[in-house]
Amino acid sequence: MSIFDFLTMIGGLCLFLFGMSLMGQALERRAGRELKIVLGKLTGSKAAGLLTGLGVTAIIQSSSATTVMVVGFVNSGIMTLRQSIHVIMGANIGTTVTAWILSLAGIDSGNMWVQLLKPSSFTPILALVGIIFYMFCKADKKKDTGLILLGFATLMFGMETMSGAVSGLKDIPEFGQMFLMFTNPVLGVLVGAIVTAIIQSSSASVGILQALTSTGAVSYGAAVPIIMGQNIGTCVTALISSVGANKNAKRAAMVHLSFNVIGTAVWLTVYCIIKAVFAPAILEASASLLGIAVIHSVFNVLCTLLLFPFGDLLEKLVCRLVPDSKEKEKANELDERLLATPSLALAQSRAVAVKMADCAVNALRKSLLSIEKYTPGAADEIRQAESKCDTYKDILGTYLIKVSSSKLSQEESEEATALLKVIGDYERISDHAVNILESAEELRDKKLSLTQDAMKEYKVMAKAVDEVLTLAQTAFVRSDMETASRVEPLEQVIDGLKEQLRTDHILRMQKGKCSVEVGFVWSDLLTNMERVSDHCSNIAGCVIDNAEHTLNLHETLKKAKTGNDGYQSAYQAYMQKYDV
């Protein structure tokens, strides 16, 4: 093997690893939405968890990526530790798909139709289709499809280049002697673990091992321990990702490590006994591409069969390895690890935004009640809710900016923009809740009270504001266009109601029925309630914008008033409903 063969091998290895990374990332983006749906339907069923882990990993071609996602889900509170155990087990089986795809390179037949199954026959076509999709298609999904095809083509070209470059090693006796060393089970496991830990992908390390089979120096006796070690090495990625996470996320990473270590220890012992007692001749035979794929799959299936019934015991083990801390931990709802899968990060951002909406709306409703009946306990809850909404806005806003800077589809980018706008409106609604509370406290402290007429009018206004809050929240949570369209006519009614009630109060003051001090409080109340309805209008407008793929809120609201036949009828209905 010359220096040029060595350089070719390095180049092939680089292409192989790059192609695998490119394909995996594109598959993650392409399947992002579907992943969200699958994981959202995940139940406590062991079989459901196993199949979910298997399916997701088979799609994205990386058990490490799946496990990192799982760690992020557990840290965010999306998934429980118990659910994660069987997902991780399934991921270990799903990762074997890559080896089976790579084994197609070993097809050797004179039959033309059989030859077509060989990657070298169809990879150039995939590369051509991929580059056309990537360069000439504008849709994000088609571009990602192009990258998947290009990634696969690059991976296969790298595999073939690497295999061709190392084929010369078969003539070097020292190389064969090196692989004889790996027949020592412990040494083989260590080598497999170290190599996989360095490149952080068991699929890639198995692919490299498959490429080395072209030399004829890799026996099944050497391959089996190496593959066992590769399963341990792939745990490094999840362990690194768990740094700084809560205890349950650390436990999820430890599940991955414990599962692979226990499985390897048990089956390595069985392998050593079989080797010592029976000395099967196949262990001395040269491994093939297909043989490596079979060993990889069989080993992972055996590990899963061994530990699947003992998921509860595995949970108890990792709870002992990572004990509870003295301080109570909170789930990190917006885990940075989810950013690796932008679609899932965006979905989680929306879930947190819904919680923020609930917090702001509840605070506003309590503040409206405080005018009629003030209680110190309710006042504390309103202020705590406002502070919580401020925190939500800061954290969620920062997270959404990071999500927006990731590779998102046009639709997802629009959703991220809409969420950034919506959280600003809900934060302002919580501010108005505190303002209304302060008006209630001013009336209480100064021993002032609204007149009977004013209180009657206030109840009408408060009822209208409560309804517009409900409409806006429902529209946002459900992405309901029909409900969103009902917000603007009610907001216009509230605008008119504010002016009418302000005029009525001026007339009462002129007649001496109300004091100027109460008039100031009344004016502040009306202003805050009207502005709440403005923010509800903005929220509904964002829902409509997002559904119609526009970003012009003012144009949307204008269209709602002029281009909607149902607007006038809805407006008249609300006018009658809230007539004072």
C-alpha positions as CSV (number, residue, x, y, z in Angstrom):
1,M,0.0,0.0,0.0
2,S,1.6,3.3,-1.2
3,I,1.3,6.7,0.3
4,F,-1.2,7.6,-2.4
5,D,-3.4,4.7,-1.5
6,F,-3.3,5.9,2.1
7,L,-4.3,9.4,1.0
8,T,-7.1,7.9,-1.1
9,M,-8.3,6.0,1.9
10,I,-8.3,9.1,4.1
11,G,-10.2,11.0,1.3
12,G,-12.7,8.1,1.1
13,L,-13.2,8.1,4.8
14,C,-13.8,11.8,4.9
15,L,-16.4,11.5,2.1
16,F,-18.1,8.6,3.9
17,L,-18.4,10.5,7.2
18,F,-19.5,13.8,5.4
19,G,-22.1,11.9,3.4
20,M,-23.5,10.2,6.5
21,S,-23.7,13.5,8.4
22,L,-25.2,15.3,5.4
23,M,-27.8,12.6,4.9
24,G,-28.7,12.4,8.6
25,Q,-29.2,16.2,9.0
26,A,-31.3,16.4,5.9
27,L,-33.4,13.4,7.0
28,E,-33.9,15.1,10.4
29,R,-35.2,18.3,8.8
30,R,-37.3,16.4,6.2
31,A,-38.9,14.2,8.8
32,G,-39.1,16.9,11.5
33,R,-42.9,17.4,11.4
34,E,-43.5,13.7,11.2
35,L,-41.1,13.1,14.1
36,K,-43.2,15.6,16.2
37,I,-46.4,13.7,15.4
38,V,-44.9,10.3,16.2
39,L,-43.3,11.4,19.4
40,G,-46.5,13.3,20.4
41,K,-48.4,10.0,20.1
42,L,-45.9,8.2,22.3
43,T,-47.6,6.3,25.2
44,G,-46.4,4.4,28.2
45,S,-46.6,1.2,26.2
46,K,-43.2,-0.6,26.1
47,A,-43.9,-1.9,22.6
48,A,-44.9,1.6,21.4
49,G,-41.7,3.1,22.8
50,L,-39.5,0.4,21.2
51,L,-41.1,0.8,17.8
52,T,-40.9,4.6,18.0
53,G,-37.2,4.4,18.7
54,L,-36.6,1.9,16.0
55,G,-38.6,3.8,13.4
56,V,-37.2,7.3,14.2
57,T,-33.6,5.9,14.1
58,A,-34.1,4.0,10.9
59,I,-35.3,7.3,9.4
60,I,-32.6,9.6,10.6
61,Q,-29.9,6.9,10.4
62,S,-28.3,7.7,13.8
63,S,-29.0,6.2,17.2
64,S,-26.8,8.9,18.8
65,A,-29.1,11.6,17.3
66,T,-32.2,9.8,18.6
67,T,-30.7,9.4,22.1
68,V,-29.6,13.0,22.2
69,M,-33.2,14.0,21.2
70,V,-34.5,11.7,24.0
71,V,-32.2,13.3,26.5
72,G,-33.6,16.7,25.4
73,F,-37.2,15.5,25.7
74,V,-36.7,14.1,29.2
75,N,-34.9,17.4,30.2
76,S,-37.9,19.4,28.8
77,G,-40.5,17.2,30.5
78,I,-41.9,16.1,27.1
79,M,-41.0,12.5,27.9
80,T,-40.7,10.5,31.1
81,L,-37.6,8.5,32.0
82,R,-39.7,5.3,31.8
83,Q,-40.8,6.1,28.3
84,S,-37.3,6.9,27.2
85,I,-35.9,3.5,28.2
86,H,-37.7,1.5,25.5
87,V,-37.2,4.3,22.9
88,I,-33.5,3.9,23.5
89,M,-33.7,0.2,23.1
90,G,-35.5,0.6,19.8
91,A,-32.9,3.1,18.6
92,N,-30.2,0.5,19.0
93,I,-32.0,-1.8,16.6
94,G,-32.9,1.0,14.2
95,T,-29.2,2.0,13.8
96,T,-28.5,-1.3,12.1
97,V,-30.3,-0.3,9.0
98,T,-27.2,1.6,7.7
99,A,-25.1,-1.5,7.7
100,W,-27.7,-3.3,5.6
101,I,-27.7,-0.5,3.1
102,L,-23.9,-0.5,2.9
103,S,-23.9,-4.3,2.5
104,L,-25.5,-3.9,-0.9
105,A,-22.1,-2.9,-2.2
106,G,-21.1,-6.5,-1.8
107,I,-23.6,-7.8,-4.4
108,D,-21.8,-9.8,-7.1
109,S,-23.8,-11.3,-9.9
110,G,-23.8,-11.6,-13.7
111,N,-27.5,-10.9,-13.7
112,M,-28.2,-7.4,-14.9
113,W,-31.3,-6.9,-12.6
114,V,-29.4,-8.1,-9.6
115,Q,-26.5,-5.8,-10.5
116,L,-28.9,-2.9,-10.4
117,L,-29.3,-3.4,-6.7
118,K,-25.6,-2.6,-6.2
119,P,-25.1,1.0,-5.0
120,S,-22.5,1.6,-7.6
121,S,-25.1,1.1,-10.3
122,F,-27.8,3.5,-9.0
123,T,-25.8,5.9,-6.9
124,P,-24.8,8.1,-9.9
125,I,-28.5,8.4,-10.8
126,L,-29.4,9.4,-7.2
127,A,-26.6,12.0,-7.3
128,L,-27.9,13.5,-10.5
129,V,-31.5,13.6,-9.2
130,G,-30.2,15.1,-5.9
131,I,-28.2,17.9,-7.5
132,I,-31.2,18.8,-9.8
133,F,-33.5,19.0,-6.7
134,Y,-31.0,21.0,-4.7
135,M,-30.0,23.5,-7.3
136,F,-33.2,24.0,-9.3
137,C,-36.0,23.5,-6.8
138,K,-37.1,26.4,-4.6
139,A,-39.3,24.4,-2.1
140,D,-37.4,23.5,1.1
141,K,-38.7,20.0,1.2
142,K,-37.4,19.3,-2.3
143,K,-34.0,20.8,-1.5
144,D,-33.8,18.6,1.6
145,T,-34.8,15.6,-0.5
146,G,-31.9,16.6,-2.9
147,L,-29.5,16.8,0.1
148,I,-30.6,13.3,1.3
149,L,-29.9,11.8,-2.2
150,L,-26.6,13.7,-2.4
151,G,-25.6,12.6,1.1
152,F,-26.3,9.0,0.3
153,A,-24.4,9.2,-3.0
154,T,-21.4,10.9,-1.2
155,L,-21.6,8.2,1.5
156,M,-21.5,5.4,-1.0
157,F,-18.8,7.0,-3.2
158,G,-16.7,7.4,0.0
159,M,-17.4,3.7,1.0
160,E,-16.2,2.5,-2.5
161,T,-13.2,4.8,-2.5
162,M,-12.2,3.6,1.0
163,S,-12.7,-0.1,0.1
164,G,-10.7,0.3,-3.0
165,A,-7.8,2.1,-1.2
166,V,-7.5,-0.5,1.6
167,S,-7.8,-3.5,-0.6
168,G,-4.0,-3.3,-1.0
169,L,-3.6,-4.0,2.7
170,K,-4.3,-7.6,2.2
171,D,-0.8,-8.1,0.8
172,I,0.7,-6.6,4.0
173,P,1.2,-9.4,6.7
174,E,1.5,-6.9,9.5
175,F,-2.1,-5.7,8.8
176,G,-3.5,-9.3,9.1
177,Q,-1.5,-9.8,12.3
178,M,-3.1,-6.6,13.7
179,F,-6.6,-8.0,13.2
180,L,-5.5,-11.3,14.8
181,M,-5.0,-9.2,18.0
182,F,-8.6,-8.1,17.9
183,T,-9.7,-11.7,18.2
184,N,-9.0,-11.1,21.9
185,P,-12.5,-10.2,23.0
186,V,-11.5,-7.6,25.5
187,L,-9.1,-5.8,23.1
188,G,-11.7,-6.0,20.3
189,V,-14.4,-4.4,22.5
190,L,-12.0,-1.6,23.6
191,V,-11.0,-0.8,20.0
192,G,-14.6,-0.8,18.8
193,A,-15.6,1.5,21.7
194,I,-12.7,3.9,21.3
195,V,-13.0,4.3,17.5
196,T,-16.8,4.8,17.8
197,A,-16.4,7.3,20.7
198,I,-14.0,9.4,18.5
199,I,-16.3,9.6,15.4
200,Q,-19.5,9.5,17.6
201,S,-21.4,7.2,15.3
202,S,-21.8,3.4,15.5
203,S,-23.2,3.4,12.0
204,A,-20.1,5.1,10.7
205,S,-17.7,2.8,12.6
206,V,-19.6,-0.3,11.4
207,G,-19.3,1.2,7.8
208,I,-15.6,1.5,8.2
209,L,-15.4,-2.1,9.5
210,Q,-17.4,-3.2,6.4
211,A,-14.9,-1.3,4.1
212,L,-12.0,-3.1,5.8
213,T,-13.6,-6.5,4.9
214,S,-12.3,-6.0,1.3
215,T,-8.8,-6.8,2.6
216,G,-9.9,-10.3,3.7
217,A,-8.0,-9.7,7.0
218,V,-11.1,-9.1,9.1
219,S,-12.4,-12.4,10.5
220,Y,-15.7,-13.0,12.1
221,G,-13.8,-13.7,15.3
222,A,-12.3,-10.2,15.2
223,A,-15.5,-8.5,14.0
224,V,-17.8,-9.7,16.7
225,P,-16.0,-8.1,19.7
226,I,-15.4,-4.9,17.7
227,I,-19.1,-4.6,16.9
228,M,-20.0,-5.1,20.6
229,G,-17.5,-2.4,21.6
230,Q,-19.0,0.0,19.0
231,N,-22.3,-0.1,20.9
232,I,-20.6,1.1,24.0
233,G,-18.7,3.9,22.2
234,T,-21.8,5.4,20.6
235,C,-23.0,6.3,24.2
236,V,-20.5,9.1,24.4
237,T,-22.6,11.5,22.4
238,A,-25.6,11.1,24.7
239,L,-23.4,11.4,27.8
240,I,-21.9,14.6,26.5
241,S,-25.3,16.0,25.7
242,S,-26.5,15.3,29.3
243,V,-23.9,17.6,30.8
244,G,-25.8,20.5,32.5
245,A,-29.2,18.7,32.2
246,N,-31.5,17.7,35.0
247,K,-31.1,14.4,36.8
248,N,-33.7,12.6,34.7
249,A,-32.0,13.7,31.5
250,K,-28.7,12.4,32.9
251,R,-30.5,9.2,33.8
252,A,-31.7,8.8,30.2
253,A,-28.1,9.0,29.0
254,M,-27.1,6.5,31.6
255,V,-29.9,4.2,30.4
256,H,-28.2,4.2,27.0
257,L,-24.8,3.4,28.6
258,S,-26.1,0.8,31.0
259,F,-28.2,-1.0,28.3
260,N,-25.2,-1.3,26.0
261,V,-22.6,-2.2,28.8
262,I,-24.9,-4.9,30.3
263,G,-25.9,-6.3,26.9
264,T,-22.2,-6.4,25.8
265,A,-21.0,-8.0,29.1
266,V,-23.7,-10.8,29.0
267,W,-23.3,-11.6,25.3
268,L,-19.6,-11.3,25.3
269,T,-19.5,-13.9,28.1
270,V,-21.7,-16.2,26.0
271,Y,-19.5,-15.6,23.0
272,C,-16.4,-16.4,24.9
273,I,-17.9,-19.7,26.2
274,I,-19.1,-20.7,22.7
275,K,-15.6,-19.8,21.3
276,A,-13.8,-21.8,24.0
277,V,-16.1,-24.8,24.1
278,F,-17.1,-25.2,20.5
279,A,-14.5,-23.2,18.5
280,P,-16.8,-22.6,15.5
281,A,-14.9,-22.6,12.2
282,I,-16.8,-19.6,11.0
283,L,-14.9,-17.4,13.4
284,E,-11.7,-17.9,11.4
285,A,-13.5,-17.1,8.1
286,S,-13.1,-13.7,6.5
287,A,-16.0,-11.5,7.2
288,S,-18.2,-10.1,4.4
289,L,-20.2,-6.8,4.1
290,L,-23.4,-8.8,4.6
291,G,-21.9,-10.8,7.5
292,I,-21.0,-7.6,9.4
293,A,-24.6,-6.3,8.9
294,V,-26.1,-9.6,10.2
295,I,-23.8,-9.6,13.3
296,H,-24.7,-5.9,14.0
297,S,-28.4,-6.6,13.8
298,V,-28.4,-9.9,15.7
299,F,-26.3,-8.5,18.5
300,N,-28.6,-5.5,19.0
301,V,-31.7,-7.6,18.8
302,L,-30.3,-10.0,21.3
303,C,-29.5,-7.1,23.7
304,T,-33.0,-5.8,23.4
305,L,-34.6,-9.3,24.0
306,L,-32.4,-9.7,27.0
307,L,-33.2,-6.4,28.7
308,F,-36.7,-5.5,27.3
309,P,-38.6,-7.3,30.2
310,F,-36.4,-5.6,32.7
311,G,-37.0,-2.0,31.9
312,D,-38.3,-1.2,35.4
313,L,-35.1,-2.7,36.9
314,L,-33.0,-0.6,34.5
315,E,-34.8,2.5,35.6
316,K,-34.1,1.6,39.3
317,L,-30.4,1.1,38.4
318,V,-29.9,4.5,36.8
319,C,-31.8,6.1,39.6
320,R,-29.1,4.7,41.9
321,L,-26.3,5.7,39.6
322,V,-27.8,9.2,39.4
323,P,-29.4,9.8,42.8
324,D,-31.9,12.5,43.6
325,S,-30.5,15.8,44.6
326,K,-31.5,17.6,47.8
327,E,-32.9,20.6,45.8
328,K,-36.0,20.0,43.7
329,E,-35.3,20.3,40.0
330,K,-37.5,21.8,37.4
331,A,-37.8,20.6,33.8
332,N,-36.1,22.8,31.3
333,E,-39.0,23.3,29.0
334,L,-36.8,24.9,26.2
335,D,-33.9,22.5,26.1
336,E,-31.0,23.6,23.8
337,R,-30.6,20.0,22.6
338,L,-33.9,20.2,20.8
339,L,-32.3,22.9,18.5
340,A,-30.6,20.0,16.7
341,T,-34.1,19.2,15.4
342,P,-35.5,22.7,14.6
343,S,-39.1,21.3,13.9
344,L,-39.3,19.8,17.3
345,A,-37.7,22.8,19.0
346,L,-40.4,25.0,17.3
347,A,-43.2,22.6,18.4
348,Q,-41.9,22.9,22.0
349,S,-41.7,26.7,21.7
350,R,-45.3,26.8,20.7
351,A,-46.3,24.5,23.7
352,V,-44.5,26.9,26.0
353,A,-46.2,29.9,24.3
354,V,-49.5,28.3,25.0
355,K,-48.6,28.1,28.7
356,M,-47.6,31.8,28.6
357,A,-51.0,32.6,27.1
358,D,-52.9,30.7,29.8
359,C,-50.8,32.6,32.5
360,A,-51.5,36.0,31.0
361,V,-55.3,35.4,30.4
362,N,-55.8,34.0,33.9
363,A,-54.0,37.1,35.4
364,L,-56.2,39.4,33.3
365,R,-59.4,37.7,34.4
366,K,-58.4,37.9,38.1
367,S,-57.6,41.6,37.7
368,L,-61.1,42.2,36.2
369,L,-62.7,40.5,39.2
370,S,-60.5,42.6,41.6
371,I,-62.5,45.8,40.7
372,E,-65.7,44.1,42.1
373,K,-64.0,42.2,44.9
374,Y,-60.4,42.9,45.9
375,T,-58.4,40.3,47.8
376,P,-54.6,40.4,48.8
377,G,-54.2,36.8,47.7
378,A,-55.5,37.4,44.2
379,A,-53.3,40.5,44.0
380,D,-50.2,38.5,44.7
381,E,-51.2,35.9,42.2
382,I,-51.7,38.5,39.5
383,R,-48.2,40.1,40.1
384,Q,-46.6,36.6,40.2
385,A,-48.2,35.8,36.9
386,E,-47.0,39.1,35.4
387,S,-43.5,38.3,36.5
388,K,-43.8,34.8,35.1
389,C,-44.9,36.2,31.7
390,D,-42.0,38.5,31.7
391,T,-39.7,35.6,32.2
392,Y,-41.5,33.5,29.5
393,K,-41.1,36.4,27.0
394,D,-37.3,36.7,27.7
395,I,-36.5,33.0,27.6
396,L,-38.9,32.1,24.8
397,G,-37.9,35.1,22.7
398,T,-34.2,34.2,23.0
399,Y,-35.0,30.5,22.2
400,L,-37.1,31.4,19.1
401,I,-34.4,33.6,17.8
402,K,-32.0,30.6,17.9
403,V,-34.7,28.4,16.3
404,S,-35.2,31.0,13.6
405,S,-31.5,31.0,12.8
406,S,-31.6,27.2,12.2
407,K,-32.6,25.6,8.9
408,L,-36.3,25.9,8.8
409,S,-38.9,25.5,6.0
410,Q,-40.7,28.7,4.9
411,E,-43.8,27.6,6.8
412,E,-41.9,27.0,10.0
413,S,-40.0,30.3,9.7
414,E,-43.4,32.1,9.4
415,E,-44.7,30.2,12.5
416,A,-41.5,31.3,14.5
417,T,-42.1,34.9,13.4
418,A,-45.8,34.7,14.5
419,L,-44.8,33.2,17.8
420,L,-42.4,36.1,18.5
421,K,-45.2,38.6,17.9
422,V,-47.7,36.7,19.9
423,I,-45.6,36.3,23.1
424,G,-45.1,40.1,23.0
425,D,-48.8,40.7,23.0
426,Y,-49.4,38.2,25.8
427,E,-46.7,39.9,27.9
428,R,-48.4,43.2,27.4
429,I,-51.8,41.7,28.4
430,S,-50.2,40.6,31.7
431,D,-48.9,44.2,32.2
432,H,-52.4,45.5,31.7
433,A,-53.6,43.0,34.3
434,V,-51.3,44.6,36.9
435,N,-52.5,48.1,35.7
436,I,-56.1,47.1,36.3
437,L,-55.2,45.7,39.7
438,E,-53.5,48.9,40.6
439,S,-56.7,50.8,39.7
440,A,-58.6,48.4,42.1
441,E,-56.0,49.1,44.8
442,E,-56.3,52.9,44.3
443,L,-60.1,52.7,44.7
444,R,-59.6,50.6,47.9
445,D,-56.8,52.7,49.4
446,K,-58.6,56.0,48.8
447,K,-61.9,54.5,49.8
448,L,-63.4,55.4,46.5
449,S,-66.2,53.5,44.7
450,L,-67.8,53.4,41.3
451,T,-71.4,54.6,41.0
452,Q,-74.1,52.0,40.5
453,D,-74.3,53.1,36.8
454,A,-70.6,53.0,36.4
455,M,-70.3,49.5,37.9
456,K,-73.1,48.3,35.6
457,E,-71.2,49.7,32.6
458,Y,-68.0,48.2,33.8
459,K,-69.5,44.7,34.0
460,V,-70.6,45.0,30.4
461,M,-67.1,46.1,29.3
462,A,-65.4,43.4,31.4
463,K,-67.7,40.8,29.8
464,A,-66.8,41.9,26.3
465,V,-63.0,41.9,27.2
466,D,-63.4,38.4,28.7
467,E,-65.0,37.2,25.5
468,V,-62.4,38.7,23.2
469,L,-59.7,37.1,25.4
470,T,-61.3,33.7,25.0
471,L,-61.6,34.1,21.2
472,A,-58.0,35.2,20.8
473,Q,-56.7,32.4,23.0
474,T,-58.8,29.7,21.3
475,A,-57.7,31.0,17.9
476,F,-54.1,30.9,18.9
477,V,-54.1,27.5,20.7
478,R,-56.1,25.7,17.9
479,S,-54.8,27.8,15.0
480,D,-58.5,28.4,14.2
481,M,-59.1,30.8,11.4
482,E,-62.9,31.0,11.9
483,T,-62.5,32.0,15.6
484,A,-59.7,34.4,14.7
485,S,-62.0,36.2,12.3
486,R,-64.5,36.9,15.1
487,V,-62.0,38.9,17.1
488,E,-61.8,42.0,15.0
489,P,-65.5,42.9,15.0
490,L,-65.6,42.5,18.8
491,E,-62.5,44.6,19.2
492,Q,-64.1,47.4,17.2
493,V,-67.2,47.1,19.4
494,I,-65.0,47.4,22.5
495,D,-63.3,50.5,21.0
496,G,-66.7,52.2,20.5
497,L,-67.8,51.0,24.0
498,K,-64.8,52.7,25.6
499,E,-65.6,56.0,24.0
500,Q,-69.3,55.8,25.0
501,L,-68.5,54.9,28.6
502,R,-66.0,57.7,28.9
503,T,-68.6,60.2,27.6
504,D,-71.2,58.8,30.0
505,H,-68.9,59.2,32.9
506,I,-68.1,62.8,32.0
507,L,-71.8,63.5,32.0
508,R,-72.1,62.0,35.5
509,M,-69.3,64.2,36.7
510,Q,-70.9,67.2,35.2
511,K,-74.1,66.4,37.2
512,G,-72.1,65.9,40.4
513,K,-72.9,62.2,40.5
514,C,-69.2,61.2,40.5
515,S,-65.9,62.7,41.7
516,V,-63.0,63.7,39.5
517,E,-60.7,61.3,41.4
518,V,-63.0,58.4,40.5
519,G,-63.1,59.8,36.9
520,F,-59.3,59.4,36.6
521,V,-59.4,55.8,37.8
522,W,-62.3,55.1,35.4
523,S,-60.4,56.5,32.5
524,D,-57.4,54.3,33.3
525,L,-59.6,51.2,33.6
526,L,-61.2,51.8,30.2
527,T,-57.9,52.5,28.5
528,N,-56.3,49.3,29.9
529,M,-59.3,47.1,28.9
530,E,-59.4,48.6,25.4
531,R,-55.7,48.0,24.9
532,V,-56.2,44.4,26.0
533,S,-58.6,44.0,23.1
534,D,-56.1,45.6,20.8
535,H,-53.5,42.9,21.7
536,C,-56.2,40.2,21.2
537,S,-56.7,41.7,17.7
538,N,-53.0,41.4,17.1
539,I,-52.9,37.8,18.2
540,A,-55.8,36.9,16.0
541,G,-54.2,38.8,13.1
542,C,-51.0,36.7,13.6
543,V,-53.1,33.5,13.4
544,I,-54.6,34.6,10.1
545,D,-51.2,35.8,8.8
546,N,-49.7,32.4,9.6
547,A,-52.5,30.5,7.9
548,E,-52.4,32.7,4.8
549,H,-48.6,32.9,4.7
550,T,-48.4,36.7,5.0
551,L,-46.5,38.9,7.4
552,N,-48.5,42.1,7.0
553,L,-50.6,42.4,10.1
554,H,-52.1,45.8,9.2
555,E,-53.2,44.5,5.8
556,T,-54.7,41.4,7.4
557,L,-56.8,43.5,9.8
558,K,-57.8,45.8,7.0
559,K,-59.0,42.8,4.9
560,A,-60.9,41.5,7.9
561,K,-62.9,44.7,8.0
562,T,-63.4,45.3,4.3
563,G,-63.1,42.0,2.5
564,N,-65.1,39.8,4.9
565,D,-68.9,39.6,4.3
566,G,-69.4,38.2,7.8
567,Y,-67.7,41.1,9.5
568,Q,-70.6,43.5,9.5
569,S,-73.1,40.9,10.7
570,A,-70.7,39.9,13.5
571,Y,-70.1,43.6,14.4
572,Q,-73.9,44.2,14.6
573,A,-74.4,41.1,16.7
574,Y,-71.7,42.2,19.2
575,M,-73.2,45.8,19.3
576,Q,-76.5,44.4,20.4
577,K,-74.9,42.0,22.9
578,Y,-72.9,44.6,24.6
579,D,-75.3,47.5,24.4
580,V,-75.3,49.8,27.5
